[in-house]
C-alpha cells in the first residue's frame, strides 16, 4: 500500500476508514481495541474537525500506524483529494 497523504481531517478520516476495513474491523471492533465509542470512530472517519489529537493517536496505534511529519509536496490539495 502506498503511503497515503492527508492534508485535511476528511482525508485523514478516509485513510483511517480504508485501513480499518483492510484489517477487517468494524467501527465497533476498532472502538473495542481503542476504548473509544463506535460513534467516536465514526466521527473520526467522517473528518470531524474537533477530534482530539489523543483520539487520533490511540486510533493510529490500534491500526499499527504511526504519524510521520514531512515537508509538504508541491501537489495541490485538489490533486491529493482525487486519490480518495
PDB file of N, CA, C and O in Angstrom:
ATOM      1  N   UNK A   1       0.855  -1.177   0.000  1.00  0.00           N
ATOM      2  CA  UNK A   1       0.000   0.000   0.000  1.00  0.00           C
ATOM      3  C   UNK A   1       0.900   1.238   0.000  1.00  0.00           C
ATOM      4  O   UNK A   1       1.822   1.338   0.810  1.00  0.00           O
ATOM      5  N   UNK A   2       0.634   2.170  -0.899  1.00  0.00           N
ATOM      6  CA  UNK A   2       1.406   3.411  -0.963  1.00  0.00           C
ATOM      7  C   UNK A   2       1.180   4.224   0.304  1.00  0.00           C
ATOM      8  O   UNK A   2       0.164   4.066   0.981  1.00  0.00           O
ATOM      9  N   UNK A   3       2.120   5.080   0.615  1.00  0.00           N
ATOM     10  CA  UNK A   3       1.973   5.932   1.798  1.00  0.00           C
ATOM     11  C   UNK A   3       0.952   7.024   1.507  1.00  0.00           C
ATOM     12  O   UNK A   3       1.206   7.913   0.695  1.00  0.00           O
ATOM     13  N   UNK A   4      -0.193   6.959   2.160  1.00  0.00           N
ATOM     14  CA  UNK A   4      -1.230   7.966   1.903  1.00  0.00           C
ATOM     15  C   UNK A   4      -0.844   9.311   2.504  1.00  0.00           C
ATOM     16  O   UNK A   4      -0.103   9.381   3.485  1.00  0.00           O
ATOM     17  N   UNK A   5      -1.353  10.361   1.906  1.00  0.00           N
ATOM     18  CA  UNK A   5      -1.104  11.722   2.362  1.00  0.00           C
ATOM     19  C   UNK A   5      -2.438  12.337   2.772  1.00  0.00           C
ATOM     20  O   UNK A   5      -3.431  12.240   2.051  1.00  0.00           O
ATOM     21  N   UNK A   6      -2.441  12.970   3.940  1.00  0.00           N
ATOM     22  CA  UNK A   6      -3.643  13.662   4.410  1.00  0.00           C
ATOM     23  C   UNK A   6      -3.294  15.106   4.695  1.00  0.00           C
ATOM     24  O   UNK A   6      -2.356  15.400   5.437  1.00  0.00           O
ATOM     25  N   UNK A   7      -4.056  16.000   4.099  1.00  0.00           N
ATOM     26  CA  UNK A   7      -3.908  17.429   4.357  1.00  0.00           C
ATOM     27  C   UNK A   7      -5.145  18.019   5.013  1.00  0.00           C
ATOM     28  O   UNK A   7      -5.210  19.223   5.261  1.00  0.00           O
ATOM     29  N   UNK A   8      -6.107  17.189   5.288  1.00  0.00           N
ATOM     30  CA  UNK A   8      -7.328  17.677   5.936  1.00  0.00           C
ATOM     31  C   UNK A   8      -7.890  16.569   6.822  1.00  0.00           C
ATOM     32  O   UNK A   8      -7.502  15.406   6.715  1.00  0.00           O
ATOM     33  N   UNK A   9      -8.800  16.954   7.688  1.00  0.00           N
ATOM     34  CA  UNK A   9      -9.459  15.986   8.556  1.00  0.00           C
ATOM     35  C   UNK A   9     -10.204  14.936   7.734  1.00  0.00           C
ATOM     36  O   UNK A   9     -10.184  13.749   8.058  1.00  0.00           O
ATOM     37  N   UNK A  10     -10.857  15.389   6.671  1.00  0.00           N
ATOM     38  CA  UNK A  10     -11.620  14.485   5.814  1.00  0.00           C
ATOM     39  C   UNK A  10     -10.705  13.446   5.163  1.00  0.00           C
ATOM     40  O   UNK A  10     -11.054  12.268   5.096  1.00  0.00           O
ATOM     41  N   UNK A  11      -9.563  13.870   4.695  1.00  0.00           N
ATOM     42  CA  UNK A  11      -8.616  12.942   4.064  1.00  0.00           C
ATOM     43  C   UNK A  11      -8.079  11.949   5.083  1.00  0.00           C
ATOM     44  O   UNK A  11      -7.960  10.761   4.785  1.00  0.00           O
ATOM     45  N   UNK A  12      -7.753  12.421   6.284  1.00  0.00           N
ATOM     46  CA  UNK A  12      -7.276  11.517   7.332  1.00  0.00           C
ATOM     47  C   UNK A  12      -8.350  10.489   7.671  1.00  0.00           C
ATOM     48  O   UNK A  12      -8.055   9.304   7.821  1.00  0.00           O
ATOM     49  N   UNK A  13      -9.583  10.939   7.791  1.00  0.00           N
ATOM     50  CA  UNK A  13     -10.677  10.019   8.090  1.00  0.00           C
ATOM     51  C   UNK A  13     -10.836   8.952   7.021  1.00  0.00           C
ATOM     52  O   UNK A  13     -11.063   7.783   7.334  1.00  0.00           O
ATOM     53  N   UNK A  14     -10.718   9.350   5.758  1.00  0.00           N
ATOM     54  CA  UNK A  14     -10.838   8.380   4.655  1.00  0.00           C
ATOM     55  C   UNK A  14      -9.710   7.355   4.706  1.00  0.00           C
ATOM     56  O   UNK A  14      -9.931   6.172   4.448  1.00  0.00           O
ATOM     57  N   UNK A  15      -8.518   7.802   5.034  1.00  0.00           N
ATOM     58  CA  UNK A  15      -7.375   6.889   5.144  1.00  0.00           C
ATOM     59  C   UNK A  15      -7.612   5.889   6.272  1.00  0.00           C
ATOM     60  O   UNK A  15      -7.415   4.687   6.098  1.00  0.00           O
ATOM     61  N   UNK A  16      -8.033   6.392   7.420  1.00  0.00           N
ATOM     62  CA  UNK A  16      -8.267   5.502   8.565  1.00  0.00           C
ATOM     63  C   UNK A  16      -9.389   4.508   8.274  1.00  0.00           C
ATOM     64  O   UNK A  16      -9.293   3.342   8.656  1.00  0.00           O
ATOM     65  N   UNK A  17     -10.446   4.952   7.607  1.00  0.00           N
ATOM     66  CA  UNK A  17     -11.544   4.051   7.243  1.00  0.00           C
ATOM     67  C   UNK A  17     -11.037   2.935   6.339  1.00  0.00           C
ATOM     68  O   UNK A  17     -11.335   1.761   6.560  1.00  0.00           O
ATOM     69  N   UNK A  18     -10.264   3.311   5.314  1.00  0.00           N
ATOM     70  CA  UNK A  18      -9.741   2.323   4.366  1.00  0.00           C
ATOM     71  C   UNK A  18      -8.839   1.307   5.073  1.00  0.00           C
ATOM     72  O   UNK A  18      -8.924   0.110   4.797  1.00  0.00           O
ATOM     73  N   UNK A  19      -7.990   1.766   5.969  1.00  0.00           N
ATOM     74  CA  UNK A  19      -7.084   0.857   6.668  1.00  0.00           C
ATOM     75  C   UNK A  19      -7.854  -0.014   7.657  1.00  0.00           C
ATOM     76  O   UNK A  19      -7.552  -1.199   7.802  1.00  0.00           O
ATOM     77  N   UNK A  20      -8.847   0.562   8.341  1.00  0.00           N
ATOM     78  CA  UNK A  20      -9.675  -0.254   9.251  1.00  0.00           C
ATOM     79  C   UNK A  20     -10.330  -1.391   8.489  1.00  0.00           C
ATOM     80  O   UNK A  20     -10.321  -2.536   8.940  1.00  0.00           O
ATOM     81  N   UNK A  21     -10.900  -1.074   7.333  1.00  0.00           N
ATOM     82  CA  UNK A  21     -11.553  -2.105   6.530  1.00  0.00           C
ATOM     83  C   UNK A  21     -10.535  -3.123   6.007  1.00  0.00           C
ATOM     84  O   UNK A  21     -10.834  -4.315   5.923  1.00  0.00           O
ATOM     85  N   UNK A  22      -9.342  -2.657   5.658  1.00  0.00           N
ATOM     86  CA  UNK A  22      -8.273  -3.557   5.204  1.00  0.00           C
ATOM     87  C   UNK A  22      -7.934  -4.573   6.305  1.00  0.00           C
ATOM     88  O   UNK A  22      -7.611  -5.725   6.018  1.00  0.00           O
ATOM     89  N   UNK A  23      -8.012  -4.130   7.563  1.00  0.00           N
ATOM     90  CA  UNK A  23      -7.760  -5.015   8.707  1.00  0.00           C
ATOM     91  C   UNK A  23      -8.977  -5.883   9.034  1.00  0.00           C
ATOM     92  O   UNK A  23      -8.914  -6.730   9.925  1.00  0.00           O
ATOM     93  N   UNK A  24     -10.077  -5.675   8.319  1.00  0.00           N
ATOM     94  CA  UNK A  24     -11.284  -6.471   8.543  1.00  0.00           C
ATOM     95  C   UNK A  24     -12.012  -6.118   9.827  1.00  0.00           C
ATOM     96  O   UNK A  24     -12.675  -6.971  10.417  1.00  0.00           O
ATOM     97  N   UNK A  25     -11.899  -4.876  10.267  1.00  0.00           N
ATOM     98  CA  UNK A  25     -12.532  -4.447  11.507  1.00  0.00           C
ATOM     99  C   UNK A  25     -13.756  -3.588  11.229  1.00  0.00           C
ATOM    100  O   UNK A  25     -13.772  -2.806  10.278  1.00  0.00           O
ATOM    101  N   UNK A  26     -14.772  -3.733  12.053  1.00  0.00           N
ATOM    102  CA  UNK A  26     -15.902  -2.814  12.036  1.00  0.00           C
ATOM    103  C   UNK A  26     -15.532  -1.612  12.912  1.00  0.00           C
ATOM    104  O   UNK A  26     -14.539  -1.646  13.640  1.00  0.00           O
ATOM    105  N   UNK A  27     -16.326  -0.571  12.835  1.00  0.00           N
ATOM    106  CA  UNK A  27     -16.093   0.572  13.718  1.00  0.00           C
ATOM    107  C   UNK A  27     -16.213   0.157  15.184  1.00  0.00           C
ATOM    108  O   UNK A  27     -15.448   0.622  16.028  1.00  0.00           O
ATOM    109  N   UNK A  28     -17.158  -0.706  15.478  1.00  0.00           N
ATOM    110  CA  UNK A  28     -17.341  -1.177  16.859  1.00  0.00           C
ATOM    111  C   UNK A  28     -16.137  -1.982  17.330  1.00  0.00           C
ATOM    112  O   UNK A  28     -15.702  -1.836  18.472  1.00  0.00           O
ATOM    113  N   UNK A  29     -15.602  -2.821  16.468  1.00  0.00           N
ATOM    114  CA  UNK A  29     -14.423  -3.608  16.844  1.00  0.00           C
ATOM    115  C   UNK A  29     -13.212  -2.714  17.077  1.00  0.00           C
ATOM    116  O   UNK A  29     -12.454  -2.925  18.023  1.00  0.00           O
ATOM    117  N   UNK A  30     -13.028  -1.720  16.218  1.00  0.00           N
ATOM    118  CA  UNK A  30     -11.929  -0.782  16.423  1.00  0.00           C
ATOM    119  C   UNK A  30     -12.148   0.003  17.716  1.00  0.00           C
ATOM    120  O   UNK A  30     -11.203   0.270  18.458  1.00  0.00           O
ATOM    121  N   UNK A  31     -13.390   0.364  17.974  1.00  0.00           N
ATOM    122  CA  UNK A  31     -13.699   1.030  19.231  1.00  0.00           C
ATOM    123  C   UNK A  31     -13.324   0.174  20.429  1.00  0.00           C
ATOM    124  O   UNK A  31     -12.823   0.686  21.430  1.00  0.00           O
ATOM    125  N   UNK A  32     -13.567  -1.138  20.330  1.00  0.00           N
ATOM    126  CA  UNK A  32     -13.186  -2.055  21.407  1.00  0.00           C
ATOM    127  C   UNK A  32     -11.684  -2.113  21.620  1.00  0.00           C
ATOM    128  O   UNK A  32     -11.216  -2.221  22.754  1.00  0.00           O
ATOM    129  N   UNK A  33     -10.932  -2.043  20.537  1.00  0.00           N
ATOM    130  CA  UNK A  33      -9.469  -2.065  20.638  1.00  0.00           C
ATOM    131  C   UNK A  33      -8.913  -0.773  21.217  1.00  0.00           C
ATOM    132  O   UNK A  33      -7.849  -0.776  21.836  1.00  0.00           O
ATOM    133  N   UNK A  34      -9.624   0.325  21.021  1.00  0.00           N
ATOM    134  CA  UNK A  34      -9.125   1.629  21.437  1.00  0.00           C
ATOM    135  C   UNK A  34      -9.741   2.135  22.736  1.00  0.00           C
ATOM    136  O   UNK A  34      -9.207   3.047  23.367  1.00  0.00           O
ATOM    137  N   UNK A  35     -10.860   1.545  23.132  1.00  0.00           N
ATOM    138  CA  UNK A  35     -11.583   2.061  24.281  1.00  0.00           C
ATOM    139  C   UNK A  35     -12.458   3.258  23.927  1.00  0.00           C
ATOM    140  O   UNK A  35     -12.951   3.968  24.804  1.00  0.00           O
ATOM    141  N   UNK A  36     -12.641   3.467  22.624  1.00  0.00           N
ATOM    142  CA  UNK A  36     -13.472   4.578  22.145  1.00  0.00           C
ATOM    143  C   UNK A  36     -14.832   4.047  21.715  1.00  0.00           C
ATOM    144  O   UNK A  36     -14.963   2.882  21.339  1.00  0.00           O
ATOM    145  N   UNK A  37     -15.833   4.899  21.771  1.00  0.00           N
ATOM    146  CA  UNK A  37     -17.167   4.509  21.317  1.00  0.00           C
ATOM    147  C   UNK A  37     -17.192   4.413  19.796  1.00  0.00           C
ATOM    148  O   UNK A  37     -16.409   5.071  19.110  1.00  0.00           O
ATOM    149  N   UNK A  38     -18.093   3.593  19.280  1.00  0.00           N
ATOM    150  CA  UNK A  38     -18.252   3.469  17.826  1.00  0.00           C
ATOM    151  C   UNK A  38     -18.570   4.819  17.217  1.00  0.00           C
ATOM    152  O   UNK A  38     -18.101   5.131  16.123  1.00  0.00           O
ATOM    153  N   UNK A  39     -19.358   5.623  17.906  1.00  0.00           N
ATOM    154  CA  UNK A  39     -19.719   6.946  17.400  1.00  0.00           C
ATOM    155  C   UNK A  39     -18.486   7.842  17.250  1.00  0.00           C
ATOM    156  O   UNK A  39     -18.421   8.663  16.336  1.00  0.00           O
ATOM    157  N   UNK A  40     -17.519   7.684  18.140  1.00  0.00           N
ATOM    158  CA  UNK A  40     -16.287   8.471  18.055  1.00  0.00           C
ATOM    159  C   UNK A  40     -15.481   8.048  16.837  1.00  0.00           C
ATOM    160  O   UNK A  40     -14.936   8.897  16.131  1.00  0.00           O
ATOM    161  N   UNK A  41     -15.396   6.742  16.582  1.00  0.00           N
ATOM    162  CA  UNK A  41     -14.702   6.234  15.395  1.00  0.00           C
ATOM    163  C   UNK A  41     -15.395   6.759  14.141  1.00  0.00           C
ATOM    164  O   UNK A  41     -14.733   7.159  13.184  1.00  0.00           O
ATOM    165  N   UNK A  42     -16.722   6.759  14.147  1.00  0.00           N
ATOM    166  CA  UNK A  42     -17.482   7.252  13.008  1.00  0.00           C
ATOM    167  C   UNK A  42     -17.176   8.721  12.734  1.00  0.00           C
ATOM    168  O   UNK A  42     -16.964   9.111  11.585  1.00  0.00           O
ATOM    169  N   UNK A  43     -17.152   9.528  13.778  1.00  0.00           N
ATOM    170  CA  UNK A  43     -16.852  10.955  13.619  1.00  0.00           C
ATOM    171  C   UNK A  43     -15.430  11.164  13.104  1.00  0.00           C
ATOM    172  O   UNK A  43     -15.195  12.020  12.251  1.00  0.00           O
ATOM    173  N   UNK A  44     -14.494  10.390  13.617  1.00  0.00           N
ATOM    174  CA  UNK A  44     -13.104  10.486  13.166  1.00  0.00           C
ATOM    175  C   UNK A  44     -13.012  10.163  11.680  1.00  0.00           C
ATOM    176  O   UNK A  44     -12.362  10.886  10.924  1.00  0.00           O
ATOM    177  N   UNK A  45     -13.658   9.086  11.260  1.00  0.00           N
ATOM    178  CA  UNK A  45     -13.630   8.687   9.853  1.00  0.00           C
ATOM    179  C   UNK A  45     -14.366   9.687   8.952  1.00  0.00           C
ATOM    180  O   UNK A  45     -14.058   9.799   7.765  1.00  0.00           O
ATOM    181  N   UNK A  46     -15.321  10.398   9.508  1.00  0.00           N
ATOM    182  CA  UNK A  46     -16.058  11.400   8.730  1.00  0.00           C
ATOM    183  C   UNK A  46     -15.287  12.707   8.616  1.00  0.00           C
ATOM    184  O   UNK A  46     -15.683  13.605   7.873  1.00  0.00           O
ATOM    185  N   UNK A  47     -14.180  12.812   9.356  1.00  0.00           N
ATOM    186  CA  UNK A  47     -13.377  14.030   9.292  1.00  0.00           C
ATOM    187  C   UNK A  47     -13.868  15.136  10.192  1.00  0.00           C
ATOM    188  O   UNK A  47     -13.683  16.315   9.888  1.00  0.00           O
ATOM    189  N   UNK A  48     -14.496  14.772  11.301  1.00  0.00           N
ATOM    190  CA  UNK A  48     -14.970  15.788  12.247  1.00  0.00           C
ATOM    191  C   UNK A  48     -13.802  16.668  12.671  1.00  0.00           C
ATOM    192  O   UNK A  48     -12.796  16.152  13.158  1.00  0.00           O
ATOM    193  N   UNK A  49     -13.910  17.984  12.499  1.00  0.00           N
ATOM    194  CA  UNK A  49     -12.780  18.869  12.756  1.00  0.00           C
ATOM    195  C   UNK A  49     -12.399  19.023  14.223  1.00  0.00           C
ATOM    196  O   UNK A  49     -11.296  19.488  14.510  1.00  0.00           O
ATOM    197  N   UNK A  50     -13.249  18.659  15.146  1.00  0.00           N
ATOM    198  CA  UNK A  50     -12.951  18.854  16.565  1.00  0.00           C
ATOM    199  C   UNK A  50     -12.375  17.596  17.223  1.00  0.00           C
ATOM    200  O   UNK A  50     -12.352  17.510  18.450  1.00  0.00           O
ATOM    201  N   UNK A  51     -11.916  16.633  16.447  1.00  0.00           N
ATOM    202  CA  UNK A  51     -11.369  15.400  17.007  1.00  0.00           C
ATOM    203  C   UNK A  51     -10.084  15.705  17.765  1.00  0.00           C
ATOM    204  O   UNK A  51      -9.206  16.405  17.261  1.00  0.00           O
ATOM    205  N   UNK A  52      -9.983  15.176  18.974  1.00  0.00           N
ATOM    206  CA  UNK A  52      -8.795  15.406  19.799  1.00  0.00           C
ATOM    207  C   UNK A  52      -7.599  14.635  19.246  1.00  0.00           C
ATOM    208  O   UNK A  52      -7.743  13.547  18.689  1.00  0.00           O
ATOM    209  N   UNK A  53      -6.435  15.216  19.409  1.00  0.00           N
ATOM    210  CA  UNK A  53      -5.209  14.573  18.958  1.00  0.00           C
ATOM    211  C   UNK A  53      -5.017  13.229  19.647  1.00  0.00           C
ATOM    212  O   UNK A  53      -4.569  12.273  19.014  1.00  0.00           O
ATOM    213  N   UNK A  54      -5.343  13.141  20.915  1.00  0.00           N
ATOM    214  CA  UNK A  54      -5.207  11.879  21.646  1.00  0.00           C
ATOM    215  C   UNK A  54      -6.057  10.780  21.010  1.00  0.00           C
ATOM    216  O   UNK A  54      -5.628   9.628  20.943  1.00  0.00           O
ATOM    217  N   UNK A  55      -7.247  11.121  20.547  1.00  0.00           N
ATOM    218  CA  UNK A  55      -8.127  10.156  19.884  1.00  0.00           C
ATOM    219  C   UNK A  55      -7.482   9.650  18.600  1.00  0.00           C
ATOM    220  O   UNK A  55      -7.521   8.455  18.305  1.00  0.00           O
ATOM    221  N   UNK A  56      -6.895  10.557  17.846  1.00  0.00           N
ATOM    222  CA  UNK A  56      -6.228  10.172  16.602  1.00  0.00           C
ATOM    223  C   UNK A  56      -5.048   9.257  16.907  1.00  0.00           C
ATOM    224  O   UNK A  56      -4.868   8.238  16.239  1.00  0.00           O
ATOM    225  N   UNK A  57      -4.244   9.608  17.906  1.00  0.00           N
ATOM    226  CA  UNK A  57      -3.055   8.808  18.231  1.00  0.00           C
ATOM    227  C   UNK A  57      -3.432   7.407  18.721  1.00  0.00           C
ATOM    228  O   UNK A  57      -2.776   6.430  18.360  1.00  0.00           O
ATOM    229  N   UNK A  58      -4.470   7.304  19.531  1.00  0.00           N
ATOM    230  CA  UNK A  58      -4.946   5.997  20.017  1.00  0.00           C
ATOM    231  C   UNK A  58      -5.414   5.138  18.846  1.00  0.00           C
ATOM    232  O   UNK A  58      -5.126   3.943  18.787  1.00  0.00           O
ATOM    233  N   UNK A  59      -6.134   5.756  17.922  1.00  0.00           N
ATOM    234  CA  UNK A  59      -6.652   5.028  16.764  1.00  0.00           C
ATOM    235  C   UNK A  59      -5.520   4.586  15.853  1.00  0.00           C
ATOM    236  O   UNK A  59      -5.530   3.457  15.363  1.00  0.00           O
ATOM    237  N   UNK A  60      -4.545   5.456  15.617  1.00  0.00           N
ATOM    238  CA  UNK A  60      -3.384   5.070  14.804  1.00  0.00           C
ATOM    239  C   UNK A  60      -2.675   3.866  15.416  1.00  0.00           C
ATOM    240  O   UNK A  60      -2.339   2.919  14.705  1.00  0.00           O
ATOM    241  N   UNK A  61      -2.447   3.892  16.716  1.00  0.00           N
ATOM    242  CA  UNK A  61      -1.766   2.786  17.386  1.00  0.00           C
ATOM    243  C   UNK A  61      -2.548   1.482  17.260  1.00  0.00           C
ATOM    244  O   UNK A  61      -1.959   0.423  17.040  1.00  0.00           O
ATOM    245  N   UNK A  62      -3.871   1.554  17.397  1.00  0.00           N
ATOM    246  CA  UNK A  62      -4.705   0.351  17.291  1.00  0.00           C
ATOM    247  C   UNK A  62      -4.658  -0.255  15.895  1.00  0.00           C
ATOM    248  O   UNK A  62      -4.874  -1.456  15.732  1.00  0.00           O
ATOM    249  N   UNK A  63      -4.375   0.571  14.882  1.00  0.00           N
ATOM    250  CA  UNK A  63      -4.282   0.096  13.497  1.00  0.00           C
ATOM    251  C   UNK A  63      -2.828  -0.162  13.086  1.00  0.00           C
ATOM    252  O   UNK A  63      -2.533  -0.334  11.903  1.00  0.00           O
ATOM    253  N   UNK A  64      -1.921  -0.186  14.076  1.00  0.00           N
ATOM    254  CA  UNK A  64      -0.491  -0.397  13.824  1.00  0.00           C
ATOM    255  C   UNK A  64       0.074   0.651  12.865  1.00  0.00           C
ATOM    256  O   UNK A  64       0.849   0.333  11.963  1.00  0.00           O
ATOM    257  N   UNK A  65      -0.330   1.906  13.078  1.00  0.00           N
ATOM    258  CA  UNK A  65       0.140   3.028  12.261  1.00  0.00           C
ATOM    259  C   UNK A  65       0.878   4.015  13.151  1.00  0.00           C
ATOM    260  O   UNK A  65       0.738   4.000  14.374  1.00  0.00           O
ATOM    261  N   UNK A  66       1.663   4.870  12.515  1.00  0.00           N
ATOM    262  CA  UNK A  66       2.311   5.958  13.232  1.00  0.00           C
ATOM    263  C   UNK A  66       2.187   7.232  12.424  1.00  0.00           C
ATOM    264  O   UNK A  66       1.964   7.194  11.214  1.00  0.00           O
ATOM    265  N   UNK A  67       2.330   8.336  13.084  1.00  0.00           N
ATOM    266  CA  UNK A  67       2.229   9.633  12.433  1.00  0.00           C
ATOM    267  C   UNK A  67       3.628  10.073  12.020  1.00  0.00           C
ATOM    268  O   UNK A  67       4.545  10.082  12.841  1.00  0.00           O
ATOM    269  N   UNK A  68       3.791  10.433  10.765  1.00  0.00           N
ATOM    270  CA  UNK A  68       5.066  10.953  10.261  1.00  0.00           C
ATOM    271  C   UNK A  68       4.821  12.344   9.715  1.00  0.00           C
ATOM    272  O   UNK A  68       3.864  12.566   8.973  1.00  0.00           O
ATOM    273  N   UNK A  69       5.667  13.267  10.072  1.00  0.00           N
ATOM    274  CA  UNK A  69       5.549  14.639   9.596  1.00  0.00           C
ATOM    275  C   UNK A  69       6.672  14.878   8.597  1.00  0.00           C
ATOM    276  O   UNK A  69       7.840  14.618   8.887  1.00  0.00           O
ATOM    277  N   UNK A  70       6.308  15.373   7.424  1.00  0.00           N
ATOM    278  CA  UNK A  70       7.305  15.608   6.380  1.00  0.00           C
ATOM    279  C   UNK A  70       6.967  16.905   5.653  1.00  0.00           C
ATOM    280  O   UNK A  70       5.849  17.410   5.759  1.00  0.00           O
ATOM    281  N   UNK A  71       7.938  17.444   4.913  1.00  0.00           N
ATOM    282  CA  UNK A  71       7.641  18.656   4.155  1.00  0.00           C
ATOM    283  C   UNK A  71       6.514  18.409   3.163  1.00  0.00           C
ATOM    284  O   UNK A  71       6.383  17.317   2.609  1.00  0.00           O
ATOM    285  N   UNK A  72       5.717  19.422   2.951  1.00  0.00           N
ATOM    286  CA  UNK A  72       4.602  19.336   2.013  1.00  0.00           C
ATOM    287  C   UNK A  72       5.115  19.185   0.593  1.00  0.00           C
ATOM    288  O   UNK A  72       6.048  19.874   0.180  1.00  0.00           O
ATOM    289  N   UNK A  73       4.504  18.290  -0.140  1.00  0.00           N
ATOM    290  CA  UNK A  73       4.843  18.150  -1.551  1.00  0.00           C
ATOM    291  C   UNK A  73       4.255  19.329  -2.307  1.00  0.00           C
ATOM    292  O   UNK A  73       3.470  20.101  -1.756  1.00  0.00           O
ATOM    293  N   UNK A  74       4.632  19.463  -3.549  1.00  0.00           N
ATOM    294  CA  UNK A  74       4.138  20.576  -4.351  1.00  0.00           C
ATOM    295  C   UNK A  74       2.784  20.274  -4.986  1.00  0.00           C
ATOM    296  O   UNK A  74       2.222  21.122  -5.679  1.00  0.00           O
ATOM    297  N   UNK A  75       2.259  19.077  -4.757  1.00  0.00           N
ATOM    298  CA  UNK A  75       0.954  18.719  -5.315  1.00  0.00           C
ATOM    299  C   UNK A  75      -0.126  19.604  -4.691  1.00  0.00           C
ATOM    300  O   UNK A  75      -0.053  19.967  -3.517  1.00  0.00           O
ATOM    301  N   UNK A  76      -1.112  19.937  -5.492  1.00  0.00           N
ATOM    302  CA  UNK A  76      -2.230  20.723  -4.994  1.00  0.00           C
ATOM    303  C   UNK A  76      -3.142  19.847  -4.152  1.00  0.00           C
ATOM    304  O   UNK A  76      -3.217  18.636  -4.358  1.00  0.00           O
ATOM    305  N   UNK A  77      -3.831  20.461  -3.210  1.00  0.00           N
ATOM    306  CA  UNK A  77      -4.775  19.727  -2.362  1.00  0.00           C
ATOM    307  C   UNK A  77      -5.804  19.004  -3.216  1.00  0.00           C
ATOM    308  O   UNK A  77      -6.183  17.879  -2.892  1.00  0.00           O
ATOM    309  N   UNK A  78      -6.266  19.622  -4.300  1.00  0.00           N
ATOM    310  CA  UNK A  78      -7.263  19.007  -5.166  1.00  0.00           C
ATOM    311  C   UNK A  78      -6.725  17.720  -5.795  1.00  0.00           C
ATOM    312  O   UNK A  78      -7.467  16.750  -5.951  1.00  0.00           O
ATOM    313  N   UNK A  79      -5.430  17.705  -6.159  1.00  0.00           N
ATOM    314  CA  UNK A  79      -4.841  16.513  -6.741  1.00  0.00           C
ATOM    315  C   UNK A  79      -4.783  15.377  -5.727  1.00  0.00           C
ATOM    316  O   UNK A  79      -5.011  14.217  -6.068  1.00  0.00           O
ATOM    317  N   UNK A  80      -4.478  15.722  -4.480  1.00  0.00           N
ATOM    318  CA  UNK A  80      -4.415  14.712  -3.432  1.00  0.00           C
ATOM    319  C   UNK A  80      -5.807  14.191  -3.123  1.00  0.00           C
ATOM    320  O   UNK A  80      -5.972  12.992  -2.897  1.00  0.00           O
ATOM    321  N   UNK A  81      -6.820  15.063  -3.106  1.00  0.00           N
ATOM    322  CA  UNK A  81      -8.183  14.632  -2.838  1.00  0.00           C
ATOM    323  C   UNK A  81      -8.671  13.656  -3.888  1.00  0.00           C
ATOM    324  O   UNK A  81      -9.513  12.809  -3.587  1.00  0.00           O
ATOM    325  N   UNK A  82      -8.166  13.749  -5.121  1.00  0.00           N
ATOM    326  CA  UNK A  82      -8.555  12.820  -6.165  1.00  0.00           C
ATOM    327  C   UNK A  82      -8.141  11.393  -5.854  1.00  0.00           C
ATOM    328  O   UNK A  82      -8.697  10.452  -6.421  1.00  0.00           O
ATOM    329  N   UNK A  83      -7.179  11.217  -4.968  1.00  0.00           N
ATOM    330  CA  UNK A  83      -6.732   9.879  -4.590  1.00  0.00           C
ATOM    331  C   UNK A  83      -7.794   9.147  -3.782  1.00  0.00           C
ATOM    332  O   UNK A  83      -7.754   7.920  -3.684  1.00  0.00           O
ATOM    333  N   UNK A  84      -8.744   9.879  -3.199  1.00  0.00           N
ATOM    334  CA  UNK A  84      -9.754   9.281  -2.352  1.00  0.00           C
ATOM    335  C   UNK A  84     -11.012   9.110  -3.148  1.00  0.00           C
ATOM    336  O   UNK A  84     -12.011   8.616  -2.625  1.00  0.00           O
TER     337      UNK A  84
END
